[in-house]
Amino acid sequence: MGFVYNAEGQLVIDPDQQVQQSVRVLFDPFRRTGSAMATVKFFAEQGLQFPRRVHTGPNKGDTVWAGLERSRVLRIIHKPEIHRRLRLCENSLLARRWDGACVIERVPQEDWEVLIREKHAGYLDWDEYERNKRRLQDNCQAYGTDRRKSPPREGPTLLQGLLICGCCRKRMTVRYHSRRGLVHPDYLCQREGIEHAEPISQHVPGVSIDKAVGNVLVDALTPITLEVALSVQQELQARLEEADRLRQQQVERSRYEAELARRRYLRVDPDNRLVADSLGADWNDKLKMLAEAQQLSERQREQDRQVVNEQQRAAILALTTTFPQLWRNPATPDR
């Protein structure tokens, strides 16, 4: 999705502006969060749809619009064409079976014999494509002992997925317990204990460790808090404007389809009631979809205006002096 073949058979970016914008917007929340699921949530919260191409049936090749799915995000992030790479079986090996049929065997990237970069226009450069793959790999909960870190969660721990046992060099896990109505974390090294029925090698209370790490964080951020605050404000505004622009394109597409249905209805012979009734119903459906798209766009725009009002902008800029208080405030959500 996001590419088409031109008359010369060359792969080019889809001329449909809404398709282009949808693909580009998809990468924005992934850059911020490193999470495919967070990308899906962003599209759902903003009321955005994503294109997909029909592969079979009488409408083969047509572009339809629907909600974004996590599996589609992962395919796009991994898909070579998106990242300006030529697919000349560079990640596969063609072989033949005993009956002469061709089979394709996947080959690791380090064993590729051909790699041609910048062959055609793309949405990302090679370096960002590689960074995205590494982030997905790091985020994979089942990646194994080589996993460097895990995505941020809602828990109160700061070092979840980051802490390494000084004895066995394995990842430490987290266990929570309640004390005086508050949730406290403990860091455990229990992989060997689970595998070999041995005692837990380390059990470290996490409150004091997280407090010390938090103090280091506050000290490190103090000189650059103004830059961070301004970046947060600009990013929020840019994110909302990008989503609003995409919603407006959805409205324009719905308006075009409604106008197209109207012209079809007006061209039909009024005496042909069977066809006229069908085209009239289609016109009504397209008008209803247009009205829904307009209402969604207006409603979401009003919500976006409330996300960052003047008072909140002032609060963001005040982070230059209030970040330590904000960080240590028990009312600040852990995420």
Buried (B, 14 or more C-beta within 10 A) or exposed (E): BBBBEEEEEEBEBBEBEBBBBBBBBBBBBBEEBBBBEBBBBBBEEBBBBBBBBEEEEEEEEEBEBEEBBBEBBBEBBEBBBBBBBBEBEBBBEEEEEEEEEEEEEEBEEEEBEEEEEEBBEBBBEBEBBEBBBEBBEBBEEEEEEEBEBBBBEEEBBBBBBEBEBEEEEBBBBBBEEEEEEEEBBBBBBBBBEEEEEEEEBBEBEBBEBBEEBBEEBBEEBEEEBEEBBBEBBEEBBEBBEBBBEBBBBBBBBBBEBBBEBBEBBEEBEEEEEEBBEBBBEBBEEBBEBBEEBBEBBEEBBEEBEEEBEEEEBEBBBBBBEBBBEEBEEEEEEEE
